[in-house]
Amino acid sequence: MIAATPEPPYVAVIFSSQRTEGDQGYAAMAGRMVELARAQPGFLGVESARDAEGFGITVSYWKDEASVAAWKAHAEHAVAQRLGRDRWYGAFRLRVCRVERESGMGAS
Amino acid sequence: MIAATPEPPYVAVIFSSQRTEGDQGYAAMAGRMVELARAQPGFLGVESARDAEGFGITVSYWKDEASVAAWKAHAEHAVAQRLGRDRWYGAFRLRVCRVERESGMGAS
């Protein structure tokens, strides 16, 4: 579940969110979005964790800003973004970052 | 639980980890580390989520690389890092990033 990313630099998009109550179609769409993201040019990996209180962090990794911009503009993803604002998230924050170095231990 | 960070740029440290089985003193140390981090110069905020399978992402936000380096070298934190490698984590990845832009919705 730890993404096997290449040597930095690359781009990380940190998406922190608080879910509203109830599924309301969220789980199916979230699965679809991961499947779709994986097929995009420049996609490098994704990691996601959500706790029992509905607070979650998803980090997606991308080759460059152009691949982030293309994914943001993807038609099906744009629909999901709208539903996220209207229905699935009580609050969220999205931070776009340049990964400069990394270290770790164990399988990735 | 979404960190109220200032205008970018600032630094994000993404720590993705898989916990081993059992607590083994982890919860107490994790709480202590958050308390200690909050007291460090340059600390801007922290967000954390761990799922039922023990996969978690913690993102801490810092003013600059110098504050990240000082926190890494903190004596009590160094002890926790050693215990993390030896006992608490089956695998982890730490990525140091420069946050370039952010957006969002709702309370932070």
Backbone of each chain as ProteinMPNN parsed JSONL, in Angstrom:
{"seq_chain_A": "MIAATPEPPYVAVIFSSQRTEGDQGYAAMAGRMVELARAQPGFLGVESARDAEGFGITVSYWKDEASVAAWKAHAEHAVAQRLGRDRWYGAFRLRVCRVERESGMGAS", "coords_chain_A": {"N_chain_A": [[0.821, -1.214, 0.0], [2.181, 1.083, 0.247], [3.313, 3.429, -2.001], [5.337, 2.707, -4.833], [7.373, 4.792, -5.717], [9.395, 6.706, -8.085], [12.838, 7.961, -8.164], [13.019, 11.164, -6.618], [13.017, 14.432, -8.26], [9.395, 14.636, -8.112], [5.809, 15.04, -8.329], [3.564, 15.484, -5.621], [0.205, 15.145, -4.658], [-1.599, 16.082, -2.038], [-4.465, 15.127, -0.526], [-6.652, 15.947, 1.837], [-9.367, 15.067, 3.808], [-12.673, 15.336, 5.222], [-15.216, 13.1, 5.541], [-18.708, 13.156, 4.867], [-21.682, 11.868, 6.51], [-22.74, 8.479, 5.864], [-22.798, 6.452, 2.831], [-23.647, 7.207, 0.161], [-22.971, 6.673, -2.525], [-20.282, 7.018, -2.581], [-18.105, 5.113, -2.152], [-18.05, 3.473, -4.439], [-17.509, 5.37, -6.427], [-15.026, 6.336, -5.54], [-13.394, 4.096, -5.838], [-13.552, 3.808, -8.596], [-12.312, 6.191, -9.403], [-9.66, 5.807, -8.577], [-8.957, 3.676, -10.213], [-9.191, 4.935, -12.684], [-7.346, 7.039, -12.428], [-4.957, 5.606, -12.32], [-4.651, 4.928, -14.943], [-3.886, 7.219, -16.206], [-1.62, 9.36, -18.055], [1.587, 9.884, -16.686], [0.941, 9.205, -14.103], [2.099, 8.039, -10.988], [1.606, 6.675, -8.64], [-0.443, 5.885, -5.708], [-1.58, 6.522, -2.41], [-3.611, 5.814, 0.406], [-5.546, 6.47, 3.291], [-8.136, 6.136, 5.666], [-9.714, 7.037, 8.651], [-11.744, 5.734, 11.394], [-13.44, 7.778, 12.075], [-13.974, 9.071, 9.777], [-12.102, 10.801, 8.76], [-9.719, 11.36, 6.294], [-6.726, 10.794, 4.345], [-5.475, 11.087, 1.157], [-2.827, 10.526, -0.959], [-1.667, 11.28, -4.067], [0.689, 10.541, -6.611], [2.645, 12.06, -9.105], [4.159, 12.531, -12.327], [4.716, 15.155, -13.211], [3.669, 18.654, -13.129], [2.041, 19.044, -15.341], [0.802, 16.566, -15.766], [-0.731, 16.418, -13.456], [-2.474, 18.568, -13.884], [-3.826, 17.681, -16.175], [-5.173, 15.442, -15.187], [-6.828, 16.655, -13.284], [-8.544, 17.991, -15.005], [-9.857, 15.98, -16.333], [-12.798, 14.606, -17.679], [-14.584, 12.75, -16.373], [-13.501, 12.706, -13.857], [-13.912, 15.336, -13.156], [-16.672, 15.391, -12.755], [-16.801, 13.782, -10.465], [-15.383, 15.427, -8.696], [-17.188, 17.538, -8.42], [-19.372, 16.231, -7.2], [-18.092, 15.516, -4.875], [-17.703, 18.001, -3.577], [-20.388, 18.719, -3.256], [-21.615, 16.664, -1.846], [-20.08, 14.471, -0.662], [-17.979, 15.361, 0.959], [-17.42, 17.086, 3.976], [-15.49, 18.895, 4.51], [-12.46, 19.753, 2.881], [-8.989, 19.731, 1.907], [-6.591, 20.483, -0.491], [-3.361, 19.982, -1.43], [-0.697, 20.822, -3.472], [2.438, 19.614, -4.2], [6.016, 19.596, -4.497], [7.995, 16.844, -4.493], [10.996, 16.417, -2.863], [12.915, 14.83, -1.59], [13.338, 11.449, -0.375], [12.997, 8.722, 1.917], [13.177, 5.517, 3.592], [11.927, 2.329, 4.735], [11.647, -1.144, 4.251], [9.284, -3.056, 2.219], [7.978, -1.592, -0.742]], "CA_chain_A": [[0.0, 0.0, 0.0], [3.106, 2.205, 0.082], [3.547, 3.549, -3.44], [6.72, 2.529, -5.277], [7.651, 5.97, -6.545], [10.776, 6.785, -8.593], [13.687, 8.996, -7.551], [12.563, 12.55, -6.754], [11.747, 15.095, -7.956], [8.113, 14.394, -8.773], [4.776, 15.854, -7.695], [2.598, 14.823, -4.732], [-1.034, 15.876, -4.376], [-2.102, 15.633, -0.735], [-5.886, 15.452, -0.418], [-7.104, 15.659, 3.204], [-10.812, 15.309, 3.748], [-13.611, 14.811, 6.199], [-16.396, 12.573, 4.873], [-20.042, 13.302, 5.458], [-22.265, 10.59, 6.957], [-23.39, 7.621, 4.864], [-21.964, 6.231, 1.655], [-24.133, 8.068, -0.921], [-22.282, 6.411, -3.794], [-18.873, 7.406, -2.466], [-17.127, 4.024, -2.266], [-17.963, 3.062, -5.841], [-16.829, 6.417, -7.189], [-13.624, 6.401, -5.117], [-12.723, 2.983, -6.507], [-13.475, 4.141, -10.025], [-11.333, 7.264, -9.589], [-8.316, 5.225, -8.468], [-8.774, 2.908, -11.451], [-9.03, 5.907, -13.774], [-6.077, 7.745, -12.204], [-3.868, 4.686, -12.678], [-4.534, 4.867, -16.401], [-3.496, 8.531, -16.752], [-0.193, 9.6, -18.299], [2.29, 10.57, -15.606], [0.568, 8.683, -12.785], [3.198, 7.268, -10.395], [1.171, 5.861, -7.506], [-1.409, 6.516, -4.801], [-1.681, 5.955, -1.061], [-4.832, 6.34, 0.99], [-5.968, 5.939, 4.589], [-9.236, 6.881, 6.278], [-9.949, 6.472, 9.98], [-13.122, 5.376, 11.732], [-14.222, 9.007, 12.205], [-14.217, 9.626, 8.448], [-11.041, 11.69, 8.295], [-8.847, 10.593, 5.423], [-5.682, 11.434, 3.541], [-5.06, 10.378, -0.048], [-1.728, 11.203, -1.651], [-1.368, 10.726, -5.389], [2.013, 10.95, -7.061], [2.6, 12.345, -10.538], [5.446, 12.854, -12.954], [4.93, 16.597, -13.289], [2.468, 19.483, -12.98], [1.17, 18.862, -16.51], [-0.035, 15.378, -15.572], [-1.713, 16.794, -12.426], [-3.475, 19.439, -14.52], [-4.642, 16.865, -17.085], [-6.049, 14.619, -14.351], [-7.845, 17.54, -12.714], [-9.478, 18.385, -16.054], [-10.499, 14.787, -16.9], [-14.251, 14.831, -17.596], [-15.227, 11.909, -15.354], [-12.968, 13.176, -12.577], [-14.567, 16.62, -12.856], [-17.979, 15.041, -12.183], [-16.538, 13.313, -9.098], [-15.007, 16.594, -7.894], [-18.419, 18.277, -8.099], [-20.112, 15.444, -6.207], [-17.329, 15.621, -3.631], [-18.048, 19.275, -2.936], [-21.816, 18.821, -2.953], [-22.228, 15.529, -1.172], [-19.257, 13.504, 0.077], [-17.011, 15.939, 1.892], [-17.788, 18.248, 4.781], [-14.365, 19.811, 4.34], [-11.252, 19.137, 2.328], [-7.87, 20.603, 1.547], [-5.761, 19.853, -1.503], [-2.061, 20.66, -1.5], [0.162, 20.336, -4.547], [3.796, 19.715, -3.66], [7.142, 19.012, -5.22], [8.755, 15.946, -3.606], [12.419, 16.722, -3.055], [13.744, 13.682, -1.189], [12.581, 10.445, 0.341], [13.742, 7.642, 2.552], [12.204, 4.575, 4.111], [12.312, 0.999, 5.176], [10.687, -2.199, 3.942], [8.726, -3.199, 0.868], [7.118, -0.502, -1.23]], "C_chain_A": [[0.855, 1.264, 0.0], [3.47, 2.25, -1.396], [5.031, 3.43, -3.762], [7.064, 3.643, -6.257], [9.112, 5.993, -6.991], [11.601, 7.786, -7.773], [13.044, 10.37, -7.689], [13.494, 13.317, -7.714], [10.566, 14.544, -8.751], [7.074, 15.173, -7.967], [3.886, 14.99, -6.808], [1.387, 15.729, -4.568], [-1.612, 15.28, -3.093], [-3.551, 16.09, -0.62], [-6.372, 14.988, 0.952], [-8.58, 15.989, 3.273], [-11.566, 14.706, 4.925], [-14.865, 14.377, 5.458], [-17.657, 12.96, 5.63], [-20.537, 11.912, 5.891], [-22.822, 9.803, 5.768], [-22.565, 7.508, 3.592], [-22.355, 7.147, 0.491], [-23.385, 7.898, -2.24], [-20.788, 6.68, -3.755], [-17.903, 6.266, -2.78], [-16.944, 3.591, -3.719], [-17.195, 4.093, -6.659], [-15.347, 6.5, -6.81], [-12.814, 5.289, -5.785], [-12.524, 3.266, -7.987], [-12.405, 5.205, -10.286], [-9.903, 6.735, -9.486], [-7.98, 4.448, -9.744], [-8.457, 3.842, -12.626], [-7.688, 6.639, -13.647], [-4.902, 6.885, -12.66], [-3.619, 4.637, -14.179], [-4.067, 6.184, -17.016], [-2.001, 8.605, -17.018], [0.42, 10.332, -17.108], [1.914, 10.11, -14.218], [1.695, 7.808, -12.244], [2.772, 6.378, -9.232], [0.18, 6.617, -6.638], [-1.393, 5.775, -3.474], [-2.897, 6.59, -0.403], [-5.119, 5.676, 2.325], [-7.105, 6.801, 5.11], [-9.552, 6.219, 7.606], [-11.444, 6.269, 10.241], [-14.024, 6.603, 11.879], [-14.454, 9.695, 10.855], [-13.191, 10.638, 7.984], [-10.057, 10.869, 7.474], [-7.813, 11.445, 4.719], [-5.397, 10.522, 2.359], [-3.934, 11.183, -0.679], [-1.539, 10.518, -2.993], [-0.068, 11.349, -5.884], [2.024, 11.004, -8.582], [3.966, 12.771, -11.043], [5.74, 14.348, -12.914], [3.599, 17.328, -13.143], [1.5, 19.288, -14.151], [0.269, 17.64, -16.329], [-1.072, 15.622, -14.476], [-2.841, 17.614, -13.05], [-4.397, 18.636, -15.436], [-5.63, 16.007, -16.302], [-7.164, 15.468, -13.739], [-8.945, 17.854, -13.737], [-10.22, 17.205, -16.682], [-12.009, 14.847, -16.638], [-14.909, 14.032, -16.469], [-14.752, 12.31, -13.95], [-13.628, 14.496, -12.171], [-15.955, 16.402, -12.252], [-17.804, 14.615, -10.721], [-16.166, 14.481, -8.186], [-16.251, 17.388, -7.485], [-19.23, 17.551, -7.035], [-19.409, 15.488, -4.855], [-17.672, 16.882, -2.866], [-19.498, 19.282, -2.431], [-22.287, 17.815, -1.916], [-21.299, 14.779, -0.214], [-18.351, 14.092, 1.151], [-17.613, 17.117, 2.654], [-16.733, 19.327, 4.683], [-13.245, 19.054, 3.657], [-10.203, 20.2, 2.053], [-7.008, 19.828, 0.571], [-4.472, 20.66, -1.63], [-1.207, 20.011, -2.584], [1.608, 20.657, -4.19], [4.805, 19.129, -4.642], [7.923, 18.152, -4.228], [10.234, 16.123, -3.895], [13.34, 15.586, -2.615], [12.869, 12.689, -0.448], [13.511, 9.391, 0.915], [12.717, 6.662, 3.089], [12.815, 3.246, 4.452], [11.236, 0.021, 4.717], [10.138, -2.106, 2.533], [7.906, -1.979, 0.501], [6.476, -0.93, -2.54]], "O_chain_A": [[0.352, 2.367, -0.213], [3.883, 1.245, -1.975], [5.877, 3.981, -3.057], [7.045, 3.449, -7.473], [9.968, 5.376, -6.357], [11.107, 8.375, -6.812], [12.568, 10.715, -8.771], [14.626, 12.894, -7.949], [10.705, 14.064, -9.876], [7.424, 15.887, -7.028], [3.498, 13.889, -7.198], [1.526, 16.935, -4.364], [-2.054, 14.131, -3.066], [-3.835, 17.288, -0.617], [-6.492, 13.788, 1.203], [-9.002, 17.065, 2.849], [-11.151, 13.716, 5.527], [-15.514, 15.2, 4.812], [-17.666, 13.073, 6.855], [-19.867, 10.907, 5.653], [-23.309, 10.381, 4.796], [-21.73, 8.367, 3.308], [-21.492, 7.794, -0.101], [-23.189, 8.862, -2.981], [-20.106, 6.582, -4.775], [-16.985, 6.434, -3.583], [-15.821, 3.37, -4.173], [-16.344, 3.744, -7.477], [-14.502, 6.714, -7.68], [-11.692, 5.512, -6.24], [-11.464, 2.996, -8.552], [-11.677, 5.127, -11.275], [-9.028, 7.173, -10.233], [-6.876, 4.547, -10.279], [-7.577, 3.568, -13.442], [-6.984, 6.834, -14.638], [-3.973, 7.373, -13.303], [-2.511, 4.342, -14.626], [-3.873, 6.257, -18.23], [-1.205, 7.994, -16.304], [-0.162, 11.284, -16.588], [2.502, 10.571, -13.24], [2.195, 6.934, -12.951], [3.482, 5.438, -8.874], [-0.018, 7.821, -6.798], [-1.215, 4.558, -3.426], [-3.186, 7.766, -0.626], [-4.957, 4.465, 2.474], [-7.064, 8.028, 5.017], [-9.648, 4.995, 7.691], [-12.286, 6.596, 9.404], [-15.247, 6.478, 11.813], [-15.056, 10.768, 10.795], [-13.366, 11.27, 6.942], [-9.614, 9.806, 7.908], [-7.994, 12.647, 4.522], [-5.113, 9.337, 2.53], [-4.074, 12.384, -0.907], [-1.28, 9.316, -3.052], [0.231, 12.513, -5.616], [1.491, 10.123, -9.257], [4.801, 13.29, -10.302], [6.862, 14.762, -12.623], [2.541, 16.706, -13.048], [0.284, 19.358, -13.973], [-0.904, 17.677, -16.701], [-2.18, 15.091, -14.553], [-4.017, 17.379, -12.774], [-5.604, 18.876, -15.473], [-6.786, 15.861, -16.701], [-8.316, 15.037, -13.688], [-10.119, 17.968, -13.386], [-11.126, 17.414, -17.489], [-12.442, 15.106, -15.515], [-15.7, 14.577, -15.699], [-15.515, 12.256, -12.986], [-13.871, 14.74, -10.989], [-16.368, 17.132, -11.351], [-18.565, 15.036, -9.85], [-16.588, 14.523, -7.031], [-16.357, 17.851, -6.35], [-19.717, 18.166, -6.087], [-20.061, 15.495, -3.812], [-17.905, 16.845, -1.658], [-19.794, 19.776, -1.344], [-23.245, 18.073, -1.187], [-21.684, 14.484, 0.917], [-17.999, 13.422, 2.122], [-18.226, 18.013, 2.073], [-17.031, 20.519, 4.762], [-13.103, 17.845, 3.839], [-10.494, 21.393, 1.978], [-6.728, 18.649, 0.782], [-4.496, 21.861, -1.903], [-1.025, 18.793, -2.6], [1.959, 21.804, -3.916], [4.483, 18.293, -5.487], [8.451, 18.663, -3.24], [10.672, 15.995, -5.038], [14.412, 15.393, -3.188], [11.796, 13.036, 0.046], [14.64, 9.2, 0.462], [11.518, 6.936, 3.05], [14.032, 3.064, 4.459], [10.046, 0.327, 4.788], [10.478, -1.207, 1.765], [7.22, -1.403, 1.345], [5.711, -0.168, -3.131]]}, "seq_chain_B": "MIAATPEPPYVAVIFSSQRTEGDQGYAAMAGRMVELARAQPGFLGVESARDAEGFGITVSYWKDEASVAAWKAHAEHAVAQRLGRDRWYGAFRLRVCRVERESGMGAS", "coords_chain_B": {"N_chain_B": [[-9.523, 18.632, 12.071], [-8.233, 18.969, 9.745], [-5.327, 20.616, 8.89], [-4.632, 24.018, 9.629], [-2.957, 25.617, 7.652], [-0.518, 28.12, 6.586], [-0.267, 30.524, 3.831], [1.236, 28.988, 0.978], [4.737, 29.175, -0.063], [5.61, 26.256, 1.908], [6.831, 23.522, 3.933], [6.053, 20.09, 3.548], [5.962, 17.008, 5.229], [5.513, 13.852, 4.34], [4.525, 10.975, 5.799], [4.218, 7.703, 5.347], [2.976, 4.648, 6.437], [3.073, 1.2, 7.48], [1.719, -0.401, 10.154], [2.958, -2.726, 12.573], [1.641, -5.697, 14.227], [-0.333, -5.328, 17.223], [-0.078, -3.093, 20.079], [2.297, -2.338, 21.583], [3.337, -0.11, 22.949], [3.038, 1.922, 21.175], [0.821, 3.78, 20.777], [0.914, 5.577, 22.943], [3.445, 6.726, 22.562], [3.109, 7.873, 20.035], [1.194, 9.834, 20.555], [2.665, 11.419, 22.31], [4.686, 12.283, 20.586], [3.312, 13.932, 18.789], [2.501, 15.954, 20.51], [5.009, 16.948, 21.25], [6.056, 17.715, 18.766], [4.344, 19.828, 18.116], [5.334, 21.787, 19.753], [7.675, 22.57, 18.61], [9.928, 24.904, 16.992], [8.811, 26.434, 14.019], [6.874, 24.579, 13.423], [3.861, 23.899, 11.724], [1.513, 22.451, 11.558], [-0.398, 19.335, 11.673], [-1.63, 16.356, 10.185], [-3.41, 13.294, 10.3], [-4.191, 9.939, 9.52], [-5.291, 6.627, 9.977], [-6.046, 3.424, 8.775], [-8.232, 0.537, 9.276], [-6.692, -1.648, 8.712], [-4.209, -1.01, 9.508], [-2.669, 0.609, 7.92], [-1.299, 3.792, 7.5], [-1.234, 7.379, 7.091], [0.617, 10.161, 7.885], [0.866, 13.588, 7.787], [3.049, 16.138, 8.325], [3.478, 19.637, 8.729], [5.708, 22.264, 7.997], [7.666, 25.22, 8.565], [10.081, 25.541, 7.132], [12.96, 23.858, 5.66], [14.944, 23.817, 7.596], [13.573, 23.702, 10.04], [12.422, 21.192, 9.799], [14.722, 19.593, 9.798], [15.716, 20.12, 12.367], [13.706, 19.036, 13.965], [13.87, 16.341, 13.199], [16.311, 15.717, 14.366], [15.841, 15.97, 17.05], [16.249, 14.826, 20.356], [14.429, 13.117, 21.83], [12.648, 12.462, 19.842], [14.343, 11.112, 18.15], [14.759, 8.744, 19.543], [12.183, 7.67, 19.346], [12.087, 7.323, 16.566], [13.943, 5.264, 16.239], [12.698, 3.18, 17.66], [10.473, 2.951, 16.074], [11.511, 1.893, 13.66], [12.474, -0.535, 14.662], [10.325, -1.83, 15.87], [7.585, -0.826, 15.598], [6.818, -0.372, 12.928], [6.229, -2.146, 9.959], [6.866, -1.403, 7.45], [7.818, 1.693, 5.985], [7.606, 4.954, 4.45], [9.079, 8.036, 3.883], [8.548, 11.216, 2.762], [9.822, 14.261, 1.762], [8.637, 17.401, 1.005], [8.0, 20.341, -0.964], [5.434, 22.516, -0.53], [3.456, 23.952, -2.95], [1.062, 25.072, -3.84], [-2.352, 25.48, -2.734], [-5.766, 24.486, -2.166], [-9.257, 24.408, -1.277], [-12.134, 23.528, 0.744], [-14.443, 24.429, 3.229], [-14.166, 24.275, 6.873], [-10.969, 24.673, 8.368]], "CA_chain_B": [[-8.405, 17.703, 11.831], [-7.476, 19.51, 8.606], [-4.417, 21.619, 9.45], [-4.822, 25.388, 9.152], [-1.615, 26.037, 7.228], [-0.461, 29.459, 5.983], [-0.04, 30.57, 2.385], [2.487, 28.376, 0.512], [5.345, 27.869, 0.143], [6.096, 25.718, 3.184], [7.309, 22.161, 3.719], [5.226, 18.979, 4.031], [6.635, 15.716, 5.382], [4.504, 12.794, 4.203], [5.023, 9.733, 6.402], [3.276, 6.616, 5.053], [3.519, 3.517, 7.191], [2.279, 0.022, 7.824], [1.98, -0.804, 11.537], [3.01, -4.139, 12.955], [0.526, -6.107, 15.093], [-0.254, -5.023, 18.654], [0.274, -1.696, 20.353], [3.722, -2.279, 21.961], [3.746, 1.234, 23.374], [2.96, 2.85, 20.044], [-0.171, 4.863, 20.904], [1.42, 6.57, 23.893], [4.554, 7.457, 21.948], [2.586, 8.683, 18.937], [0.582, 11.013, 21.177], [3.751, 12.252, 22.834], [5.412, 12.899, 19.466], [2.499, 15.044, 18.274], [2.615, 17.018, 21.519], [6.366, 17.488, 21.168], [6.188, 18.386, 17.466], [3.614, 21.106, 18.194], [6.131, 22.754, 20.514], [8.932, 22.885, 17.907], [9.952, 26.089, 16.121], [8.528, 26.18, 12.612], [5.76, 23.63, 13.238], [2.669, 24.578, 11.198], [0.306, 21.642, 11.69], [-0.238, 17.909, 11.378], [-2.851, 15.61, 9.852], [-3.085, 11.892, 10.415], [-5.292, 8.972, 9.384], [-4.852, 5.23, 9.867], [-7.223, 2.591, 8.539], [-8.415, -0.644, 10.132], [-5.638, -2.634, 8.385], [-2.928, -0.547, 10.04], [-1.954, 1.505, 7.014], [-1.557, 5.17, 7.905], [-0.499, 8.508, 6.517], [0.707, 11.358, 8.713], [1.558, 14.681, 7.103], [3.345, 17.284, 9.186], [3.772, 20.829, 7.932], [6.799, 23.001, 8.627], [7.998, 26.505, 7.935], [11.19, 25.417, 6.198], [13.778, 22.648, 5.802], [15.703, 23.886, 8.853], [12.727, 23.223, 11.14], [12.299, 19.742, 9.611], [15.994, 18.993, 10.223], [15.813, 20.231, 13.833], [12.766, 18.061, 14.529], [14.441, 15.014, 12.975], [17.449, 15.531, 15.269], [15.403, 16.092, 18.446], [16.69, 13.605, 21.057], [13.324, 12.216, 22.161], [12.127, 12.007, 18.562], [15.314, 10.133, 17.632], [14.443, 7.483, 20.225], [10.948, 7.177, 18.722], [12.416, 6.861, 15.212], [14.593, 3.95, 16.373], [11.664, 2.207, 18.036], [9.632, 2.783, 14.891], [12.183, 0.947, 12.763], [12.686, -1.842, 15.293], [9.18, -2.433, 16.538], [6.213, -0.405, 15.279], [6.497, -0.316, 11.501], [6.711, -3.18, 9.058], [7.421, -0.652, 6.32], [7.409, 3.105, 5.938], [8.247, 5.819, 3.455], [9.014, 9.433, 4.303], [8.824, 12.09, 1.616], [9.899, 15.678, 2.123], [8.093, 18.102, -0.152], [7.729, 21.773, -0.9], [4.05, 22.782, -0.926], [3.498, 25.083, -3.87], [-0.246, 25.736, -3.874], [-3.39, 24.701, -2.092], [-7.135, 24.951, -2.305], [-10.081, 23.576, -0.417], [-13.506, 23.875, 1.071], [-14.848, 24.114, 4.599], [-13.34, 24.668, 8.012], [-9.651, 24.048, 8.505]], "C_chain_B": [[-7.644, 18.07, 10.567], [-6.628, 20.655, 9.146], [-4.65, 22.982, 8.801], [-3.456, 25.981, 8.806], [-1.662, 27.426, 6.59], [-0.361, 29.374, 4.457], [1.244, 29.808, 2.026], [3.453, 29.472, 0.018], [5.659, 27.554, 1.609], [6.444, 24.248, 2.911], [6.303, 21.149, 4.28], [6.089, 17.725, 4.131], [5.542, 14.651, 5.395], [5.111, 11.5, 4.74], [3.946, 8.66, 6.228], [3.822, 5.355, 5.703], [2.516, 2.384, 7.365], [2.674, -0.404, 9.233], [2.112, -2.312, 11.646], [1.795, -4.445, 13.842], [0.745, -5.645, 16.535], [0.223, -3.6, 18.908], [1.753, -1.528, 20.675], [4.207, -0.876, 22.323], [3.606, 2.307, 22.313], [2.048, 4.043, 20.307], [0.326, 5.959, 21.835], [2.534, 7.4, 23.262], [4.062, 8.35, 20.818], [1.949, 9.965, 19.471], [1.638, 11.985, 21.69], [4.493, 12.97, 21.706], [4.633, 14.07, 18.866], [2.588, 16.239, 19.218], [3.965, 17.73, 21.404], [6.561, 18.271, 19.857], [5.528, 19.765, 17.506], [4.424, 22.197, 18.882], [7.412, 23.168, 19.786], [8.819, 24.173, 17.112], [9.658, 25.686, 14.679], [7.433, 25.176, 12.356], [4.507, 24.386, 12.784], [1.387, 23.773, 11.363], [0.588, 20.197, 11.375], [-1.613, 17.31, 11.091], [-2.488, 14.137, 9.846], [-4.329, 11.03, 10.251], [-4.689, 7.582, 9.284], [-6.091, 4.365, 9.724], [-7.199, 1.333, 9.407], [-7.352, -1.707, 9.865], [-4.253, -2.167, 8.842], [-2.098, 0.278, 9.077], [-2.311, 2.941, 7.358], [-0.715, 6.172, 7.158], [-0.549, 9.645, 7.525], [1.456, 12.404, 7.903], [1.795, 15.781, 8.125], [3.831, 18.425, 8.306], [4.718, 21.726, 8.712], [7.123, 24.258, 7.839], [9.062, 26.354, 6.851], [11.97, 24.12, 6.487], [14.546, 22.641, 7.125], [14.86, 23.365, 10.021], [12.49, 21.717, 11.019], [13.561, 19.041, 10.126], [16.131, 19.021, 11.746], [14.899, 19.213, 14.506], [13.293, 16.632, 14.356], [15.534, 14.703, 14.007], [17.078, 15.607, 16.749], [15.641, 14.759, 19.175], [15.547, 12.618, 21.312], [12.686, 11.654, 20.887], [13.053, 10.946, 17.942], [15.087, 8.759, 18.256], [13.201, 6.847, 19.584], [11.227, 6.642, 17.318], [13.062, 5.473, 15.254], [13.577, 2.866, 16.704], [10.73, 1.933, 16.863], [10.216, 1.76, 13.936], [12.217, -0.466, 13.355], [11.392, -2.578, 15.618], [7.822, -2.107, 15.903], [5.822, -0.486, 13.806], [7.071, -1.512, 10.752], [7.369, -2.56, 7.837], [7.004, 0.799, 6.468], [8.158, 3.827, 4.828], [8.043, 7.251, 3.934], [9.426, 10.31, 3.126], [8.786, 13.547, 2.069], [9.612, 16.509, 0.873], [7.993, 19.604, 0.116], [6.3, 21.991, -1.401], [4.027, 24.052, -1.759], [2.165, 25.806, -3.991], [-1.252, 24.868, -3.162], [-4.74, 25.331, -2.333], [-7.981, 24.077, -1.41], [-11.452, 24.147, -0.189], [-13.734, 23.558, 2.538], [-13.811, 24.489, 5.626], [-12.002, 23.958, 7.983], [-9.066, 24.406, 9.858]], "O_chain_B": [[-6.55, 17.562, 10.326], [-7.151, 21.565, 9.789], [-4.839, 23.087, 7.589], [-2.883, 26.749, 9.579], [-2.71, 27.86, 6.112], [-0.37, 28.287, 3.879], [2.253, 29.971, 2.714], [3.015, 30.582, -0.286], [5.93, 28.439, 2.421], [6.354, 23.793, 1.771], [5.767, 21.345, 5.371], [6.858, 17.42, 3.218], [4.752, 14.562, 6.336], [6.093, 10.994, 4.197], [2.9, 8.703, 6.875], [4.997, 5.029, 5.54], [1.301, 2.585, 7.392], [3.834, -0.731, 9.481], [1.47, -3.068, 10.917], [1.016, -3.547, 14.164], [1.88, -5.581, 17.006], [0.852, -2.983, 18.049], [2.407, -0.66, 20.096], [5.346, -0.507, 22.036], [4.002, 3.454, 22.517], [2.445, 5.188, 20.09], [0.171, 7.144, 21.539], [2.568, 8.622, 23.406], [4.548, 9.47, 20.66], [2.14, 11.044, 18.91], [1.523, 13.2, 21.528], [4.883, 14.128, 21.854], [5.222, 15.08, 18.48], [2.732, 17.382, 18.785], [4.041, 18.958, 21.455], [7.155, 19.349, 19.848], [6.077, 20.742, 16.997], [4.226, 23.385, 18.625], [8.156, 24.017, 20.277], [7.744, 24.505, 16.612], [10.203, 24.7, 14.184], [7.081, 24.93, 11.202], [4.135, 25.393, 13.386], [0.292, 24.334, 11.316], [1.659, 19.853, 10.876], [-2.619, 17.708, 11.678], [-1.387, 13.766, 9.436], [-5.393, 11.354, 10.78], [-3.693, 7.38, 8.59], [-7.068, 4.538, 10.452], [-6.261, 1.105, 10.17], [-7.132, -2.58, 10.705], [-3.251, -2.838, 8.596], [-0.952, 0.614, 9.374], [-3.487, 3.276, 7.493], [0.366, 5.861, 6.659], [-1.626, 10.046, 7.968], [2.546, 12.144, 7.394], [0.85, 16.296, 8.722], [4.496, 18.22, 7.29], [4.562, 21.926, 9.917], [6.891, 24.348, 6.634], [8.963, 26.961, 5.785], [11.667, 23.393, 7.433], [14.774, 21.581, 7.707], [15.374, 22.664, 10.893], [12.368, 21.033, 12.035], [13.476, 18.019, 10.807], [16.607, 18.057, 12.346], [15.276, 18.6, 15.504], [13.175, 15.811, 15.265], [15.662, 13.567, 14.462], [17.916, 15.335, 17.609], [15.278, 13.697, 18.67], [15.682, 11.425, 21.041], [12.24, 10.507, 20.863], [12.591, 10.007, 17.294], [15.206, 7.736, 17.583], [13.173, 5.645, 19.316], [10.667, 5.62, 16.922], [12.772, 4.617, 14.418], [13.584, 1.784, 16.118], [10.256, 0.811, 16.686], [9.513, 0.87, 13.456], [12.018, -1.456, 12.65], [11.364, -3.809, 15.639], [7.003, -3.002, 15.693], [4.648, -0.648, 13.473], [8.247, -1.844, 10.894], [8.306, -3.118, 7.266], [5.944, 1.091, 7.021], [9.194, 3.372, 4.343], [6.943, 7.623, 4.344], [10.515, 10.16, 2.572], [7.819, 13.992, 2.687], [10.249, 16.343, -0.167], [7.913, 20.055, 1.258], [5.989, 21.69, -2.553], [4.515, 25.098, -1.331], [2.132, 27.015, -4.22], [-1.045, 23.666, -2.999], [-4.861, 26.513, -2.653], [-7.483, 23.106, -0.84], [-11.874, 25.108, -0.833], [-13.269, 22.532, 3.035], [-12.722, 24.957, 5.296], [-11.914, 22.786, 7.618], [-7.957, 23.983, 10.183]]}, "name": "protein", "num_of_chains": 2, "seq": "MIAATPEPPYVAVIFSSQRTEGDQGYAAMAGRMVELARAQPGFLGVESARDAEGFGITVSYWKDEASVAAWKAHAEHAVAQRLGRDRWYGAFRLRVCRVERESGMGASMIAATPEPPYVAVIFSSQRTEGDQGYAAMAGRMVELARAQPGFLGVESARDAEGFGITVSYWKDEASVAAWKAHAEHAVAQRLGRDRWYGAFRLRVCRVERESGMGAS"}
